[in-house]
Amino acid sequence: NILRALAREKGVPVLLTGYGGDEWLTGSSYHYADYLRGLRVGPFFRQVHTDFSEYGINHTSRRVLTYGLRPLVPQGMRQIIKRAIGYQADSVPPWIVPHFAAKIQLTKRLKQATADQQFSSLVKKNMYEILTAGWWCHGNELEERSSSWFGIEQRNPFKDRRVIEFAFALPVEQFWRRDQTKFILRQSMRNLLPESIRLRRTKAAFDHVFPNAFQGQGGAKIFDSLSSACAGWVDQEKVGEMYQQLAQAHKQGNSAAIPYIFPLWMIFGIDLWIKTNSLKSQIV
């Protein structure tokens, strides 16, 4: 929003974004499964070797197991294995009160629907699931509302249907090759971008914004008397534990804080909305 405010101040009516570039051109670790399913042993082991050099044996082993071997196990067999080890992918988060979850049939609503369409690769299937996900639509709406509030038109070339269809038609190798994601995009930008930008493999992270925002609103105190807990929706003790874990991870500067960010942010947002509207009704 700082950038949008600056654009409005300078009279810039239109902003171009890169939204969609990650979703359609990065690819995913499911290329492991695609290589194995196609008996493409060479590309598979080259990718494993690259990831091993980059991330080490533990991380690479988990990645190969999760994105290379597991997707190739038939769905029926996967369900049998999950039941045998007591794994529940669609289980209710521990911070939601069980009675409330049962009342709204949350377990049923959390079940992920798999795509019925047939895809040439698991990477393409993953791209389709992103395209049709509720989070994707929600993000688009937030962006539109924000740019409209500043009186700016925001255009997203990578979200053009023709670009998306083109991406779906590309071979998997054009997305992710060895240590380079967005391979085709990097190649197309040769001699158009500085090499330091074209070959950059890092991304800015903004997860520190959330812990700082919590701290600015009172830190742990904002989760001490939740309206949603009084309503029987969330377990206040478990929410408090989540915040302590987030604060500790943030203090240590590691990524262990990330899984707690959005649950806590949603809990905080709902509580703020309830209290604001309750205050308004009292004033009226």
HELIX and SHEET records of a PDB file:
HELIX    1   1 ILE A    2  GLU A    9  1                                   8    
HELIX    2   2 GLY A   21  LEU A   25  1                                   5    
HELIX    3   3 HIS A   31  ARG A   37  1                                   7    
HELIX    4   4 VAL A   41  TYR A   55  1                                  15    
HELIX    5   5 ILE A   57  VAL A   64  1                                   8    
HELIX    6   6 LEU A   65  LEU A   69  3                                   5    
HELIX    7   7 ARG A   70  LEU A   72  5                                   3    
HELIX    8   8 GLN A   75  ILE A   85  1                                  11    
HELIX    9   9 PRO A   98  LYS A  103  1                                   6    
HELIX   10  10 LEU A  106  LEU A  110  1                                   5    
HELIX   11  11 LEU A  122  LEU A  131  1                                  10    
HELIX   12  12 GLY A  134  TRP A  149  1                                  16    
HELIX   13  13 PRO A  157  LYS A  159  5                                   3    
HELIX   14  14 ARG A  161  PHE A  168  1                                   8    
HELIX   15  15 VAL A  172  GLN A  174  5                                   3    
HELIX   16  16 PHE A  183  SER A  188  1                                   6    
HELIX   17  17 GLU A  195  ARG A  198  1                                   4    
HELIX   18  18 VAL A  209  GLY A  216  1                                   8    
HELIX   19  19 GLY A  219  PHE A  223  5                                   5    
HELIX   20  20 SER A  227  CYS A  230  1                                   4    
HELIX   21  21 GLN A  236  GLN A  252  1                                  17    
HELIX   22  22 SER A  255  ALA A  257  5                                   3    
HELIX   23  23 ILE A  258  ILE A  283  1                                  26    
SHEET    1   A 2 VAL A  14  LEU A  16  0                                        
SHEET    2   A 2 GLU A 153  ARG A 155  1                                        
SHEET    1   B 2 TRP A 176  ARG A 177  0                                        
SHEET    2   B 2 GLN A 180  THR A 181 -1                                        
END                                                                             
